[in-house]
Amino acid sequence: MNIWLDADACPKGAKELLFRAAERHKIPLILVANQRMAVPKSEWIQTLWVEKGFDVADAAIVAQVQAGDLVVTSDIPLAAEVVDRGAVVLDSRGVVYDAENVKMKLATRNLMMSLRDEGLVSGGPPPYTPADRHRFASALNTTLLALLKGQH
């Protein structure tokens, strides 16, 4: 099992929790990014640098993810693709995506994008809060334990 992180847009607090989880559980964590970032030295943490460009990091994750891997992303189209490949997806606010809910989330995202394009809705997600970090920590722990026990 690997943990794949869509790292460019991931909040610092969630990254820190992932670094600790990779060390504690001895699970490879692969950060996929097109921007340089500080990453702790660890045999369990790697960085896969990709070219800048639309969905380049996403394509790198999709190309390498395997069933039973955990992918951490807030990118709903990416979540839908890797769920179809048998991966488990967790966003940085602690929401777990699976075959049951990812299609509805993708439809909602597409609707909101259309409404934004029409100027009917503005804004993006709210700021990342300590409560979001806490939900992510709890969901990460629960999800990793389930994956390690082969229950996901």
DSSP file (Angstrom, degrees, kcal/mol; ACC not computed):
  #  RESIDUE AA STRUCTURE BP1 BP2  ACC     N-H-->O    O-->H-N    N-H-->O    O-->H-N    TCO  KAPPA ALPHA  PHI   PSI    X-CA   Y-CA   Z-CA
    1    1 A M              0   0    0      0, 0.0     2,-0.3     0, 0.0    68,-0.1   0.000 360.0 360.0 360.0 140.8    0.0    0.0    0.0
    2    2 A N        -     0   0    0     64,-0.2    68,-2.5    25,-0.1     2,-0.5  -0.911 360.0-135.4-123.7 155.7    1.1    3.6   -0.8
    3    3 A I  E     -ab  29  70A   0     25,-2.9    27,-3.2    -2,-0.3     2,-0.5  -0.973  21.7-161.3-107.7 123.2   -0.3    6.9    0.2
    4    4 A W  E     -ab  30  71A   0     66,-3.2    68,-3.2    -2,-0.5     2,-0.5  -0.910   3.3-161.6-105.5 129.1   -0.4    9.3   -2.7
    5    5 A L  E     -ab  31  72A   0     25,-2.9    27,-3.0    -2,-0.5     2,-1.7  -0.954  20.8-147.5-117.1 121.7   -0.7   13.0   -2.0
    6    6 A D  E     -a   32   0A   0     66,-2.5     3,-0.5    -2,-0.5     4,-0.3  -0.693  37.6-179.3 -76.8  87.7   -1.9   15.6   -4.5
    7    7 A A    >   +     0   0    0     -2,-1.7     3,-0.9    25,-1.6    -1,-0.2   0.712  53.1  73.7 -81.2 -27.3    0.5   17.9   -2.7
    8    8 A D  T 3  S+     0   0    0     24,-0.7    -1,-0.2     1,-0.3    25,-0.1   0.870 110.6  29.3 -59.3 -39.0    0.4   21.4   -4.4
    9    9 A A  T 3  S+     0   0    0     -3,-0.5    -1,-0.3     2,-0.1    -2,-0.2   0.389  92.2 116.0-102.5   3.6   -3.0   22.3   -3.0
   10   10 A C  S <  S-     0   0    0     -3,-0.9     5,-0.0    -4,-0.3    -5,-0.0  -0.574  70.8-113.6 -78.2 131.1   -2.9   20.3    0.3
   11   11 A P     >  -     0   0    0      0, 0.0     4,-2.1     0, 0.0     3,-0.4  -0.276  21.7-118.8 -61.8 148.3   -2.9   22.5    3.5
   12   12 A K  H  > S+     0   0    0      1,-0.2     4,-2.6     2,-0.2     5,-0.2   0.875 111.9  57.0 -55.6 -42.5    0.3   22.4    5.6
   13   13 A G  H  > S+     0   0    0      1,-0.2     4,-1.6     2,-0.2    -1,-0.2   0.884 107.9  46.7 -60.4 -39.7   -1.6   21.0    8.6
   14   14 A A  H  > S+     0   0    0     -3,-0.4     4,-2.1     2,-0.2    -1,-0.2   0.894 110.6  53.1 -69.1 -39.9   -2.8   17.9    6.6
   15   15 A K  H  X S+     0   0    0     -4,-2.1     4,-2.6     1,-0.2    -2,-0.2   0.924 106.6  52.8 -60.1 -44.2    0.7   17.4    5.1
   16   16 A E  H  X S+     0   0    0     -4,-2.6     4,-2.0     1,-0.2    -1,-0.2   0.903 109.0  49.3 -59.6 -41.3    2.2   17.4    8.6
   17   17 A L  H  X S+     0   0    0     -4,-1.6     4,-2.4     1,-0.2    -1,-0.2   0.888 110.8  50.3 -64.7 -38.8   -0.3   14.7    9.7
   18   18 A L  H  X S+     0   0    0     -4,-2.1     4,-2.6     2,-0.2    -2,-0.2   0.892 107.0  54.1 -66.5 -39.9    0.5   12.6    6.7
   19   19 A F  H  X S+     0   0    0     -4,-2.6     4,-1.8     1,-0.2    -2,-0.2   0.939 112.5  44.0 -58.4 -46.8    4.3   12.9    7.3
   20   20 A R  H  X S+     0   0    0     -4,-2.0     4,-2.9     1,-0.2    -2,-0.2   0.897 112.5  51.7 -66.0 -40.8    3.8   11.5   10.9
   21   21 A A  H  X S+     0   0    0     -4,-2.4     4,-2.7     2,-0.2     5,-0.2   0.905 107.7  52.2 -64.4 -41.1    1.4    8.8    9.7
   22   22 A A  H  X>S+     0   0    0     -4,-2.6     5,-1.6     1,-0.2     4,-1.0   0.924 114.5  43.1 -60.4 -44.6    3.8    7.5    7.1
   23   23 A E  H  <5S+     0   0    0     -4,-1.8     3,-0.2    -5,-0.2    -2,-0.2   0.944 115.6  47.5 -65.0 -49.3    6.6    7.3    9.7
   24   24 A R  H  <5S+     0   0    0     -4,-2.9    -2,-0.2     1,-0.2    -1,-0.2   0.903 123.5  31.6 -62.5 -44.0    4.4    5.7   12.4
   25   25 A H  H  <5S-     0   0    0     -4,-2.7    -1,-0.2    -5,-0.2    -2,-0.2   0.495 102.9-126.3 -94.8  -3.9    2.8    3.1   10.1
   26   26 A K  T  <5 +     0   0    0     -4,-1.0    -3,-0.2    -5,-0.2    -4,-0.1   0.947  57.9 148.0  55.8  51.5    5.9    2.6    7.9
   27   27 A I      < -     0   0    0     -5,-1.6    -1,-0.2    -6,-0.2     2,-0.1  -0.963  54.0-109.4-116.2 130.9    3.8    3.3    4.8
   28   28 A P        -     0   0    0      0, 0.0   -25,-2.9     0, 0.0     2,-0.5  -0.399  30.6-161.4 -61.0 130.2    5.4    5.0    1.7
   29   29 A L  E     -ac   3  45A   0     15,-3.3    17,-2.9   -27,-0.2     2,-0.6  -0.974   3.2-165.9-113.2 121.4    4.0    8.5    1.2
   30   30 A I  E     -ac   4  46A   0    -27,-3.2   -25,-2.9    -2,-0.5     2,-0.6  -0.938   5.1-157.3-113.3 114.3    4.5    9.9   -2.3
   31   31 A L  E     -ac   5  47A   0     15,-2.8    17,-3.4    -2,-0.6     2,-0.6  -0.801   6.4-159.8 -88.5 123.3    4.0   13.7   -2.7
   32   32 A V  E     +ac   6  48A   0    -27,-3.0   -25,-1.6    -2,-0.6   -24,-0.7  -0.927  29.7 147.0-107.0 120.0    3.2   14.5   -6.3
   33   33 A A  E     - c   0  49A   0     15,-1.9    17,-2.5    -2,-0.6     4,-0.1  -0.977  49.7-154.5-151.5 156.9    3.8   18.2   -6.9
   34   34 A N  S    S+     0   0    0     -2,-0.3     2,-0.4    15,-0.2    18,-0.1   0.304  85.0  67.9-113.1   4.4    4.9   20.7   -9.5
   35   35 A Q  S    S-     0   0    0     16,-0.1     2,-0.1    17,-0.0    15,-0.0  -0.953  89.3-109.8-122.0 143.7    6.2   23.2   -6.9
   36   36 A R        +     0   0    0     -2,-0.4     2,-0.3    -3,-0.0    -2,-0.1  -0.442  44.8 170.1 -68.3 143.3    9.1   22.8   -4.6
   37   37 A M        -     0   0    0     -2,-0.1     2,-0.4    -4,-0.1   -29,-0.0  -0.986  40.4 -91.6-152.1 157.8    8.2   22.3   -0.9
   38   38 A A        +     0   0    0     -2,-0.3    -2,-0.0     0, 0.0     0, 0.0  -0.575  45.0 177.8 -73.9 127.6    9.8   21.4    2.4
   39   39 A V        -     0   0    0     -2,-0.4     8,-0.1     6,-0.0     3,-0.1  -0.999  29.7-115.7-132.7 130.8    9.6   17.7    3.0
   40   40 A P        -     0   0    0      0, 0.0     2,-0.5     0, 0.0     5,-0.1  -0.313  34.8-105.4 -64.6 148.3   11.2   15.9    6.0
   41   41 A K        +     0   0    0      3,-0.1     2,-0.3     2,-0.0     5,-0.1  -0.627  62.5 140.5 -73.7 125.5   14.0   13.4    5.3
   42   42 A S    >   -     0   0    0     -2,-0.5     3,-0.8     3,-0.4   -19,-0.0  -0.962  60.8-129.8-164.1 145.4   12.6   10.0    5.7
   43   43 A E  T 3  S+     0   0    0     -2,-0.3    -1,-0.1     1,-0.2    -2,-0.0   0.674 113.1  52.5 -70.1 -14.7   12.8    6.6    4.1
   44   44 A W  T 3  S+     0   0    0    -16,-0.1   -15,-3.3     1,-0.1     2,-0.5   0.484  98.5  71.8 -98.9  -5.7    9.0    6.6    4.0
   45   45 A I  E <   +c   29   0A   0     -3,-0.8    -3,-0.4   -17,-0.2     2,-0.3  -0.955  56.2 169.6-120.7 124.3    8.5   10.0    2.3
   46   46 A Q  E     -c   30   0A   0    -17,-2.9   -15,-2.8    -2,-0.5     2,-0.4  -0.882  22.3-142.0-126.0 158.5    9.2   10.6   -1.4
   47   47 A T  E     -c   31   0A   0     -2,-0.3     2,-0.7   -17,-0.2   -15,-0.2  -0.990   4.2-161.6-123.6 131.6    8.5   13.4   -3.7
   48   48 A L  E     -c   32   0A   0    -17,-3.4   -15,-1.9    -2,-0.4     2,-0.4  -0.928  15.8-154.7-109.2 106.0    7.6   13.0   -7.4
   49   49 A W  E     -c   33   0A   0     -2,-0.7     2,-0.3   -17,-0.2   -15,-0.2  -0.670  15.0-175.3 -84.3 132.4    8.2   16.3   -9.2
   50   50 A V        -     0   0    0    -17,-2.5     7,-0.1    -2,-0.4     3,-0.1  -0.827  31.0 -91.0-121.8 162.7    6.1   16.8  -12.3
   51   51 A E        -     0   0    0     -2,-0.3     2,-0.2     1,-0.1     5,-0.1  -0.323  48.5 -99.3 -66.4 153.0    6.0   19.5  -14.9
   52   52 A K  S    S+     0   0    0    -18,-0.1     2,-0.2     4,-0.1    -1,-0.1  -0.504  72.9 105.7 -69.5 145.2    3.7   22.5  -14.4
   53   53 A G  S >  S-     0   0    0     -2,-0.2     3,-1.5    -3,-0.1     4,-0.4  -0.757  75.3 -54.7 154.7 160.3    0.5   22.1  -16.4
   54   54 A F  T 3  S-     0   0    0      1,-0.3    -2,-0.0    -2,-0.2     0, 0.0  -0.409 116.7 -16.1 -63.4 120.1   -3.2   21.3  -16.2
   55   55 A D  T 3> S+     0   0    0     -2,-0.3     4,-2.3     1,-0.1    -1,-0.3   0.651  91.7 131.7  61.5  20.9   -3.8   18.0  -14.4
   56   56 A V  H <> S+     0   0    0     -3,-1.5     4,-1.8     2,-0.2     5,-0.1   0.931  76.1  45.3 -67.3 -44.5   -0.2   16.8  -14.8
   57   57 A A  H  > S+     0   0    0     -4,-0.4     4,-2.1     2,-0.2    -1,-0.2   0.911 112.2  52.8 -63.5 -41.6    0.1   15.8  -11.2
   58   58 A D  H  > S+     0   0    0      1,-0.2     4,-2.8     2,-0.2     5,-0.2   0.926 107.9  50.5 -58.9 -45.6   -3.3   14.1  -11.4
   59   59 A A  H  X S+     0   0    0     -4,-2.3     4,-2.2     1,-0.2    -1,-0.2   0.872 108.1  53.2 -62.3 -37.3   -2.2   12.1  -14.4
   60   60 A A  H  X S+     0   0    0     -4,-1.8     4,-0.9     2,-0.2    -1,-0.2   0.900 111.5  45.5 -65.1 -40.2    0.9   11.0  -12.6
   61   61 A I  H >X S+     0   0    0     -4,-2.1     4,-2.4     2,-0.2     3,-0.9   0.947 112.8  49.7 -67.1 -48.3   -1.1    9.7   -9.7
   62   62 A V  H 3< S+     0   0    0     -4,-2.8    -2,-0.2     1,-0.3    -1,-0.2   0.880 108.3  54.8 -58.3 -39.1   -3.7    8.0  -11.9
   63   63 A A  H 3< S+     0   0    0     -4,-2.2    -1,-0.3    -5,-0.2    -2,-0.2   0.772 120.9  28.3 -66.9 -25.7   -0.9    6.2  -13.9
   64   64 A Q  H << S+     0   0    0     -4,-0.9    -2,-0.2    -3,-0.9    -1,-0.2   0.611  89.4 110.4-115.0 -14.6    0.7    4.7  -10.7
   65   65 A V     <  -     0   0    0     -4,-2.4     2,-0.3    -5,-0.1    22,-0.0  -0.292  47.1-162.6 -66.3 147.7   -2.1    4.2   -8.2
   66   66 A Q    >   -     0   0    0    -64,-0.1     3,-2.2    20,-0.1   -64,-0.2  -0.895  33.1 -80.4-127.3 159.3   -3.1    0.7   -7.4
   67   67 A A  T 3  S+     0   0    0     -2,-0.3    20,-0.3     1,-0.3    19,-0.2  -0.322 118.6  29.2 -55.3 135.8   -6.2   -0.9   -5.7
   68   68 A G  T 3  S+     0   0    0     18,-2.2    -1,-0.3     1,-0.4    19,-0.2   0.311  92.2 123.5  92.1  -8.7   -5.8   -0.6   -2.0
   69   69 A D    <   -     0   0    0     -3,-2.2    19,-2.8   -68,-0.1     2,-0.5  -0.423  59.3-127.8 -77.3 160.4   -3.8    2.6   -2.1
   70   70 A L  E     -bd   3  88A   0    -68,-2.5   -66,-3.2    17,-0.2     2,-0.5  -0.947  20.5-165.7-108.2 130.2   -4.9    5.8   -0.3
   71   71 A V  E     -bd   4  89A   0     17,-2.9    19,-2.4    -2,-0.5     2,-0.6  -0.973   5.4-157.6-116.3 128.5   -5.0    9.0   -2.3
   72   72 A V  E     +bd   5  90A   0    -68,-3.2   -66,-2.5    -2,-0.5     2,-0.3  -0.925  37.6 128.9-107.8 114.8   -5.3   12.3   -0.5
   73   73 A T        -     0   0    0     17,-1.5   -66,-0.1    -2,-0.6    -2,-0.1  -0.988  52.7-151.0-158.7 154.3   -6.8   15.0   -2.7
   74   74 A S  S    S+     0   0    0     -2,-0.3     2,-0.9   -68,-0.2    17,-0.1   0.257  71.0 109.1-107.2   7.3   -9.5   17.7   -2.8
   75   75 A D     >  -     0   0    0      1,-0.2     4,-2.6     2,-0.0     5,-0.1  -0.760  54.9-163.2 -87.6 106.4   -9.7   17.3   -6.6
   76   76 A I  H  > S+     0   0    0     -2,-0.9     4,-2.6     1,-0.2     5,-0.2   0.890  86.0  52.1 -65.1 -42.9  -13.0   15.6   -7.2
   77   77 A P  H  > S+     0   0    0      0, 0.0     4,-2.0     0, 0.0    -1,-0.2   0.918 112.7  47.2 -59.8 -39.5  -12.3   14.5  -10.8
   78   78 A L  H  > S+     0   0    0      2,-0.2     4,-2.5     1,-0.2     5,-0.3   0.928 110.2  53.1 -63.3 -44.2   -9.1   12.9   -9.6
   79   79 A A  H  X S+     0   0    0     -4,-2.6     4,-2.3     1,-0.2     5,-0.2   0.920 108.4  50.1 -56.4 -45.1  -10.9   11.3   -6.7
   80   80 A A  H  X S+     0   0    0     -4,-2.6     4,-1.7     1,-0.2    -1,-0.2   0.902 110.9  49.6 -62.0 -41.6  -13.5    9.8   -9.1
   81   81 A E  H  X S+     0   0    0     -4,-2.0     4,-0.7    -5,-0.2    -2,-0.2   0.927 113.9  42.8 -64.9 -45.2  -10.7    8.4  -11.4
   82   82 A V  H  <>S+     0   0    0     -4,-2.5     5,-2.5     1,-0.2     3,-0.3   0.821 109.4  56.9 -76.9 -28.2   -8.7    6.7   -8.6
   83   83 A V  H ><5S+     0   0    0     -4,-2.3     3,-1.8    -5,-0.3    -1,-0.2   0.911 103.7  55.5 -62.3 -40.6  -11.9    5.3   -6.9
   84   84 A D  H 3<5S+     0   0    0     -4,-1.7    -1,-0.2     1,-0.3    -2,-0.2   0.760 105.3  53.6 -61.2 -23.9  -12.7    3.6  -10.2
   85   85 A R  T 3<5S-     0   0    0     -4,-0.7    -1,-0.3    -3,-0.3    -2,-0.2   0.371 127.2 -99.2 -92.7   3.7   -9.2    2.0   -9.9
   86   86 A G  T < 5S+     0   0    0     -3,-1.8   -18,-2.2     1,-0.3    -3,-0.2   0.556  78.5 133.8  94.5   7.7   -9.9    0.7   -6.5
   87   87 A A      < -     0   0    0     -5,-2.5     2,-0.4   -20,-0.3    -1,-0.3  -0.483  54.1-124.1 -85.9 161.7   -8.1    3.3   -4.4
   88   88 A V  E     -d   70   0A   0    -19,-2.8   -17,-2.9    -2,-0.1     2,-0.4  -0.881  25.9-151.7-102.5 138.7   -9.6    4.9   -1.3
   89   89 A V  E     +dE  71  97A   0      8,-1.4     8,-2.9    -2,-0.4     2,-0.4  -0.929  15.5 179.6-119.5 137.4   -9.7    8.7   -1.3
   90   90 A L  E     -dE  72  96A   0    -19,-2.4   -17,-1.5    -2,-0.4     6,-0.2  -0.999  16.7-145.7-130.6 132.8   -9.6   11.1    1.6
   91   91 A D    >   -     0   0    0      4,-2.5     3,-2.1    -2,-0.4   -17,-0.2  -0.548  33.5-101.9 -94.6 170.1   -9.8   14.9    1.2
   92   92 A S  T 3  S+     0   0    0      1,-0.3    44,-0.3    -2,-0.2    45,-0.1   0.537 120.3  57.9 -71.1  -4.9   -7.9   17.3    3.5
   93   93 A R  T 3  S-     0   0    0      2,-0.1    -1,-0.3    42,-0.1    42,-0.1   0.318 123.6 -98.9-104.3   6.0  -11.1   18.0    5.5
   94   94 A G  S <  S+     0   0    0     -3,-2.1     2,-0.5     1,-0.3    -2,-0.1   0.606  73.4 143.2  93.2  12.4  -11.6   14.4    6.4
   95   95 A V        -     0   0    0     -4,-0.0    -4,-2.5    44,-0.0     2,-0.5  -0.757  39.3-147.7 -87.8 128.2  -14.2   13.3    3.8
   96   96 A V  E     -E   90   0A   0     -2,-0.5     2,-0.4    -6,-0.2    -6,-0.2  -0.835  10.3-153.8 -95.2 128.5  -13.8    9.8    2.5
   97   97 A Y  E     +E   89   0A   0     -8,-2.9    -8,-1.4    -2,-0.5     2,-0.2  -0.865  23.0 158.9-104.4 136.4  -14.8    9.2   -1.1
   98   98 A D    >>  -     0   0    0     -2,-0.4     4,-2.5   -10,-0.1     3,-0.6  -0.800  59.0 -79.7-140.6-177.5  -15.9    5.8   -2.3
   99   99 A A  T 34 S+     0   0    0     -2,-0.2     4,-0.4     1,-0.2   -15,-0.0   0.772 124.9  57.3 -60.2 -25.6  -17.9    4.4   -5.2
  100  100 A E  T 34 S+     0   0    0      1,-0.1    -1,-0.2     2,-0.1     4,-0.2   0.865 121.3  18.8 -74.1 -37.7  -21.1    5.3   -3.4
  101  101 A N  T <> S+     0   0    0     -3,-0.6     4,-2.0     2,-0.1    -2,-0.2   0.632 102.5  79.3-113.7 -14.8  -20.5    9.0   -3.0
  102  102 A V  H  X S+     0   0    0     -4,-2.5     4,-2.3     1,-0.2     5,-0.2   0.855  91.8  54.1 -70.1 -33.1  -17.9   10.2   -5.4
  103  103 A K  H  > S+     0   0    0     -4,-0.4     4,-2.2    -5,-0.3    -1,-0.2   0.912 110.8  46.4 -66.2 -40.8  -20.2   10.3   -8.5
  104  104 A M  H  > S+     0   0    0     -4,-0.2     4,-2.4     2,-0.2    -2,-0.2   0.904 112.5  50.4 -66.3 -40.8  -22.7   12.6   -6.6
  105  105 A K  H  X S+     0   0    0     -4,-2.0     4,-2.5     1,-0.2    -2,-0.2   0.887 110.3  50.5 -64.2 -38.4  -19.8   14.8   -5.4
  106  106 A L  H  X S+     0   0    0     -4,-2.3     4,-2.5     2,-0.2    -2,-0.2   0.906 110.0  49.5 -65.8 -42.2  -18.5   15.0   -9.0
  107  107 A A  H  X S+     0   0    0     -4,-2.2     4,-2.2     2,-0.2    -2,-0.2   0.906 112.1  48.4 -63.3 -41.7  -21.9   16.0  -10.3
  108  108 A T  H  X S+     0   0    0     -4,-2.4     4,-2.6     2,-0.2    -2,-0.2   0.916 111.3  50.3 -63.8 -43.7  -22.2   18.7   -7.6
  109  109 A R  H  X S+     0   0    0     -4,-2.5     4,-2.4     1,-0.2    -2,-0.2   0.910 110.7  49.1 -60.9 -43.4  -18.8   20.0   -8.4
  110  110 A N  H  X S+     0   0    0     -4,-2.5     4,-2.1     2,-0.2    -1,-0.2   0.891 111.3  49.7 -65.1 -39.5  -19.6   20.2  -12.1
  111  111 A L  H  X S+     0   0    0     -4,-2.2     4,-2.5     2,-0.2    -2,-0.2   0.936 112.0  47.6 -62.8 -47.1  -22.8   22.1  -11.4
  112  112 A M  H  X S+     0   0    0     -4,-2.6     4,-2.4     1,-0.2    -2,-0.2   0.882 110.5  52.3 -63.6 -38.0  -21.1   24.6   -9.1
  113  113 A M  H  X S+     0   0    0     -4,-2.4     4,-2.5     2,-0.2    -1,-0.2   0.912 110.1  48.8 -63.3 -41.7  -18.4   25.1  -11.7
  114  114 A S  H  X S+     0   0    0     -4,-2.1     4,-1.7     2,-0.2    -2,-0.2   0.911 111.1  49.5 -63.5 -43.6  -21.0   25.8  -14.3
  115  115 A L  H  <>S+     0   0    0     -4,-2.5     5,-2.4     2,-0.2     6,-1.0   0.876 111.4  49.6 -64.4 -37.4  -22.8   28.3  -12.0
  116  116 A R  H ><5S+     0   0    0     -4,-2.4     3,-1.3     4,-0.2    -2,-0.2   0.918 108.8  52.3 -65.3 -43.1  -19.4   30.0  -11.3
  117  117 A D  H 3<5S+     0   0    0     -4,-2.5    -2,-0.2     1,-0.3    -1,-0.2   0.833 109.7  49.6 -61.5 -32.5  -18.8   30.2  -15.1
  118  118 A E  T 3<5S-     0   0    0     -4,-1.7    -1,-0.3    -5,-0.1    -2,-0.2   0.524 115.5-117.8 -82.7  -6.9  -22.2   31.9  -15.5
  119  119 A G  T < 5S+     0   0    0     -3,-1.3    -3,-0.2    -4,-0.4    -2,-0.1   0.622  84.3 117.0  79.9  12.7  -21.5   34.3  -12.7
  120  120 A L  S   <S+     0   0    0     -5,-2.4     2,-0.3    -6,-0.2    -4,-0.2   0.707  77.9  29.7 -85.7 -21.2  -24.3   33.0  -10.6
  121  121 A V  S    S-     0   0    0     -6,-1.0     2,-0.3    -9,-0.1    -2,-0.3  -0.988  70.4-170.5-136.5 144.1  -22.1   31.9   -7.8
  122  122 A S        +     0   0    0     -2,-0.3    -6,-0.0    -3,-0.1    -5,-0.0  -0.864  39.7  42.7-130.1 168.1  -18.7   33.2   -6.6
  123  123 A G        -     0   0    0     -2,-0.3    -2,-0.0    -7,-0.1    -7,-0.0  -0.091  59.8-119.3  90.2 170.7  -16.0   32.1   -4.2
  124  124 A G        -     0   0    0      1,-0.3    -2,-0.1    -2,-0.0     0, 0.0  -0.379  55.0 -33.5-128.2-153.7  -14.3   28.9   -3.4
  125  125 A P        -     0   0    0      0, 0.0    -1,-0.3     0, 0.0     3,-0.1  -0.320  68.8-101.4 -70.1 155.2  -14.0   26.7   -0.4
  126  126 A P        -     0   0    0      0, 0.0     3,-0.1     0, 0.0    -3,-0.0  -0.266  52.7 -77.1 -69.1 163.5  -13.8   28.2    3.1
  127  127 A P        -     0   0    0      0, 0.0     2,-0.4     0, 0.0     0, 0.0  -0.214  53.6 -98.0 -59.1 152.3  -10.4   28.6    4.8
  128  128 A Y        -     0   0    0     -3,-0.1   -35,-0.0     4,-0.1  -115,-0.0  -0.602  49.9-166.3 -74.1 127.6   -8.8   25.5    6.3
  129  129 A T     >  -     0   0    0     -2,-0.4     4,-2.1    -3,-0.1     5,-0.2  -0.661  36.9-106.2-115.0 166.3   -9.6   25.5   10.1
  130  130 A P  H  > S+     0   0    0      0, 0.0     4,-2.3     0, 0.0     5,-0.1   0.855 122.6  56.4 -57.8 -34.3   -8.3   23.6   13.1
  131  131 A A  H  > S+     0   0    0      2,-0.2     4,-2.4     1,-0.2     5,-0.2   0.892 105.5  50.6 -65.2 -38.4  -11.6   21.7   13.1
  132  132 A D  H  > S+     0   0    0      2,-0.2     4,-2.6     1,-0.2    -1,-0.2   0.924 110.3  50.0 -61.9 -44.1  -10.9   20.6    9.5
  133  133 A R  H  X S+     0   0    0     -4,-2.1     4,-2.7     1,-0.2    -2,-0.2   0.903 110.5  49.7 -61.2 -42.3   -7.4   19.4   10.6
  134  134 A H  H  X S+     0   0    0     -4,-2.3     4,-2.3     2,-0.2    -1,-0.2   0.917 111.3  48.3 -64.2 -44.0   -9.0   17.4   13.5
  135  135 A R  H  X S+     0   0    0     -4,-2.4     4,-2.6     1,-0.2     5,-0.2   0.898 112.3  49.9 -62.7 -39.9  -11.5   15.8   11.1
  136  136 A F  H  X S+     0   0    0     -4,-2.6     4,-3.0   -44,-0.3     5,-0.2   0.934 109.3  51.0 -64.2 -45.3   -8.7   14.9    8.7
  137  137 A A  H  X S+     0   0    0     -4,-2.7     4,-2.2     1,-0.2    -2,-0.2   0.920 113.2  45.5 -58.2 -45.0   -6.6   13.4   11.5
  138  138 A S  H  X S+     0   0    0     -4,-2.3     4,-2.4     2,-0.2    -1,-0.2   0.932 115.5  45.3 -65.3 -46.9   -9.5   11.2   12.7
  139  139 A A  H  X S+     0   0    0     -4,-2.6     4,-2.8     2,-0.2     5,-0.2   0.879 112.1  52.8 -65.8 -38.3  -10.4   10.1    9.2
  140  140 A L  H  X S+     0   0    0     -4,-3.0     4,-2.8    -5,-0.2     5,-0.3   0.940 111.1  46.3 -62.2 -47.4   -6.8    9.4    8.2
  141  141 A N  H  X S+     0   0    0     -4,-2.2     4,-2.4    -5,-0.2     5,-0.2   0.942 115.5  45.4 -60.7 -49.1   -6.3    7.2   11.3
  142  142 A T  H  X S+     0   0    0     -4,-2.4     4,-2.0     1,-0.2    -2,-0.2   0.914 115.6  46.9 -61.2 -44.6   -9.5    5.3   10.7
  143  143 A T  H  X S+     0   0    0     -4,-2.8     4,-2.6     2,-0.2    -2,-0.2   0.916 112.5  48.4 -67.0 -44.7   -8.9    4.9    7.0
  144  144 A L  H  X S+     0   0    0     -4,-2.8     4,-2.8    -5,-0.2     5,-0.2   0.925 111.2  50.2 -63.2 -43.7   -5.3    3.8    7.4
  145  145 A L  H  X S+     0   0    0     -4,-2.4     4,-1.6    -5,-0.3    -1,-0.2   0.910 112.0  48.2 -61.4 -41.2   -6.2    1.2   10.1
  146  146 A A  H  <>S+     0   0    0     -4,-2.0     5,-3.2    -5,-0.2     6,-0.5   0.916 113.1  47.6 -64.7 -43.1   -8.9   -0.2    7.9
  147  147 A L  H ><5S+     0   0    0     -4,-2.6     3,-1.1     1,-0.2    -2,-0.2   0.908 110.6  51.5 -64.8 -41.4   -6.6   -0.4    4.9
  148  148 A L  H 3<5S+     0   0    0     -4,-2.8    -1,-0.2     1,-0.3    -2,-0.2   0.820 111.9  47.0 -65.6 -30.3   -3.9   -2.1    7.0
  149  149 A K  T 3<5S-     0   0    0     -4,-1.6    -1,-0.3    -5,-0.2    -2,-0.2   0.462 115.9-117.5 -87.9  -1.7   -6.4   -4.6    8.2
  150  150 A G  T < 5S+     0   0    0     -3,-1.1    -3,-0.2    -4,-0.4    -2,-0.1   0.774  78.8 124.5  72.9  26.8   -7.6   -5.2    4.6
  151  151 A Q      <       0   0    0     -5,-3.2    -4,-0.2    -6,-0.2    -5,-0.1   0.327 360.0 360.0-101.7   7.4  -11.1   -4.0    5.5
  152  152 A H              0   0    0     -6,-0.5    -1,-0.2    -5,-0.1    -5,-0.1   0.421 360.0 360.0-111.5 360.0  -11.4   -1.2    2.9
